[in-house]
Amino acid sequence: MVELPYSLVIEATEDPDFFGFFSPDLEGFTGVGHSIEDCIYRARWGMEDHVRTLREHGLPVPPRNPEPTIVIRNERKGELTAA
């Protein structure tokens, strides 16, 4: 079981060596990885760092998602990837 505090969206890019990811629950959180597994790993630790930074700057932190999801999709043609 993958444990994440927030939902995650992973998107394929035109470059087969990179995937972009972001959390629809955690504003401003984005990243890139070399595989789906790498994105999940980076997101898990990155979310903790992002929340810590929000707190340090006195910004609001959204509550944890009680049922986070991971969505994997192809990049949408003609739109920018969130990563």
Secondary structure, 3 states (H helix, E strand, C coil): CCCCCCCEEEEECCCCCCEEEECCCCCCCEEEECCHHHHHHHHHHHHHHHHHHHHHCCCCCCCCCCCCCEEEECCCCCCCCCC
